[in-house]
Amino acid sequence: MQLKPIAAKKQWLFLRNVVFFTFTSFGGAQAHLALLLKYFVHSSKFISEEELLELNALAQVLPGPASTQTLVGIAWKVGKLKLAIITFFIWILPTAAIMTFAAISYALLDQKQKFNDILEYIQPIALGIVAYGAYKLGNKVLKTQVSIFLAVGSVVATFVLRNAYVFPIAILVGGMISSAIETPREETDLRVKLFSNINPKKLIYFLGALLLFALVGAIINRTSPFSLPIRLLENFYRNGILVFGGGQVLVPLMFTEFVQMKHYLQASGFLSGYALQQALPGPTFSFTSYLGALSMKNFGYGVWGQILGGLIGVIGINLPGLILVLFIVPFWDDLKKISRIRHSLSGINAVSVGFIIAAFVLLLIPMGFNWLFLGIMVATFLLLNFTKVSPPIIVLIGIFIGYLF
């Protein structure tokens, strides 16, 4: 069925904003949320702010990359499955391609100091974006004593525990507290309607893929040229199911498995790639394309094998989260009508604001009292909050200044 002209124009505008978002999304998942508000709510009205916060809350309680799942969820609401798939590939492929090339041309990382000098001012700009996101979401979400308590609690838990598990646990506890306090006694019973929409075959496919990859990897002889790609696919897919909390959780898991346990690559190679990833826009999960490509290189595979490793890494780690969000978003409107789930969203959003504040502080500490960087950060915040200057313009100015000086 051919799209109506208005619908087609809206989808092209949406994809244009996806491209802008992809190439300006520095600063990690917290800054990404601020940019999602900027590109898809405030400037273009593709969805409402409430819908974005609900999708973000949903992504927070699902395993996988939260920014990717939120963006794909927005795309599904705008243009259903086709637009969601196109959006997914626009979002993940540019950074994945750069990271794969970095793994293939590992010697180029010796020049990373020059590259970092050019992008020197990106960090304070990213901090300004994070601060803007915390401010905007805080105004929207922190309206009750319970929500303020949950936000402060998540900040404290982040600093005190310093553990990857604080993220899913805090999200779960926040949702349970707000659900218990805010849910009225009369529970809207929509469970029959909701679960009648769930196809159990999809759940079987989801878990069956993991078992299949693991089985094939175990059967194939480890000396076979097909062994490592299959084992890598199982590694990435399994971690995509288990990772809650985004890139900050993914990296220590990958380091433990790929460097310390399985010795697919050396610690120096891992850390050099991660440093490069931090200077690039886009999803942190694209770091896995670097891991896949370098693992293949270290086991004697040629350029095409390394490209395959890069694809295996980025697709394998993202596939579980993509399947989950496309599985749930179509009946999310029914799911959120269950009052206990609906009232849990305020607690989840409050905890998310706390995580943004904690991330801002943790990113700010290494900068120290660098007045130039602090000034750039404040200027970025003020520009985003009080003007219509687009984030791409600010980022390009930062890159240009870094190149000149």
Salt bridges, closest charged atoms under 4 A:
GLU49 OE1 - HIS42 NE2 3.43
GLU51 OE2 - LYS77 NZ 3.96
GLU54 OE1 - LYS336 NZ 2.72
GLU182 OE1 - HIS343 ND1 3.87
GLU187 OE2 - ARG191 NH2 3.77
ASP189 OD1 - ARG191 NH1 3.70
GLU234 OE2 - ARG238 NE 2.79
GLU257 OE2 - ARG238 NH2 2.85
GLU257 OE2 - LYS262 NZ 2.90
ASP333 OD1 - LYS77 NZ 3.84
ASP333 OD1 - LYS336 NZ 3.32
ASP334 OD1 - LYS193 NZ 3.52
